[in-house]
Amino acid sequence: MSFEINKEVYLQKMVALNCCVIIPTYNNAQTLLKVIDDVRQWTDNIIVVNDGSTDTTLELLDRVKGIDLLTYPKNKGKGYALRTGIKHAQQKGYRYAITIDSDGQHFADDIPLFIYKIELAPDSLLVGARNLREENMPKKNTFGNKFSNFWFRFQTNIKLPDTQSGYRLYPIEKMKGTRYFCNKYEFEIEVMVRAAWKGINVEAVPVKVFYAEKGKRISHFRPFMDFARISLLNTYLVILALLWYKPIHLIKSCTRENIKKFMHKHFLDSNEPILKKSVAVAFGVFMGIIPIWGYQFVSALIFAHFMKLNKAIVGLTAQISVPPMIPFLLYGSLKTGQLVLGKDLHDNIFNKTLTIETVKQHLVEYLVGSMFFAVIMAILFGIVAYILLKIAGKKILKPL
């Protein structure tokens, strides 16, 4: 992104957009004052959140004039500091808040990039995308970022190059009313996912990054504990995405126009043989029914990639396991299992009090039955798809 930066113009834009800068800090006394001075080149609306620092941070901040200082004695985590700063900025009536780390990793002269972008896409959440191949970039950061990027895309259908960057612009006015529960590093993932689910546009902005040499770098990230927290959060968000966000998103997207576009693109206008499309339908249905709850959609797409099947068709038909369909799939699987194993078809778990014992009694029936039921339904859907495509062809829908 290249454009001419006029400092006076961007100082005025920061005021016009009602934007402040939040700097969370914990034991970064060596770099904090320079970060504040650099930010001051672009705005006087600075909120510093001292997250229980135990070094000389508070003494230094007491001598700094013209900043909004929030401080508390005990360290509570970066997420808590950000939540405190954002809540304070919302109470003061700001529309946007840029967050920048106090360790000197980010460059304040990239602030105009956020302002330029937010004028093009108002009320968006902008994430500063770092160059992950930068010299001195810790290898664990690269792995962690790819891990985070994958799950964020799965949870929101949004692809970002850097989901762990702390250099961001938040549309805090639009974020009002959203409830959060994370207080550590994982908050920065939670806030993005919840913003996307709320319908807020999330985009990346390329920014510079500086990493000091190993030994001179100050990091409060604890690899085991913080990665464990992030993993737990992602597990929770994936379950929520599968049970709530994705079904609702799918239902909302099922307009007549969208259905026609999808059908034309992947079924009618595609040059793939009809048989291969039908196999994709059958495979998607199969993967949507087999008992790997929570991993059906991801597994279906992975296998579809290696089997060279139409991933859009596989992904769509794998959604047969959306919550409204689950009771029917469970019932069909149990009855099929009873039939295959020669059990009493009149023995119905749905008429019994649900206990651990009753679940154990019918678990094998369900597991065996779900595999056979998945095969039966896959064949049925595949045949129906083949017949419809073979006979009706492009007559199924009128051309767009």
Buried (B, 14 or more C-beta within 10 A) or exposed (E): EEEEBEEEEBBEBBEEBBBBBBBBBBBBBBBBBEBBEBBBEBBEBBBBBBBBBEBEBBEBBEEBEEBBEBBEEEBBBBBBBBBBBBEBBBEBEBBBBBBBBBBBBBBBBBBBBBBBBBEEEEBBBBBBBBEBEEEEBBEEBEEBBBBBBBBBEBBBEBEBBBBBBBBBBBBBBBBEEBEBEBBBBBBBBBBBBBBBBEEBBBBBBBBBBEBBEEEEEBEBBEEEEBBEBBEEBBEEBBEBBBBEBBBEBEEEEEEEEEEBBBBBEBBBEBEBEBEBBBBBBBBBBBBBBBBBEEEBBBBBBEBBEEEEBBBBBBBBBBBBBBEEBEEEBBBBBBBBBBBBEEBEEEEEBEEEEEEEEEEEBBBEBBEBBBBBBBBBBBEEBBEEBBEBBEEEEEEBBEEE
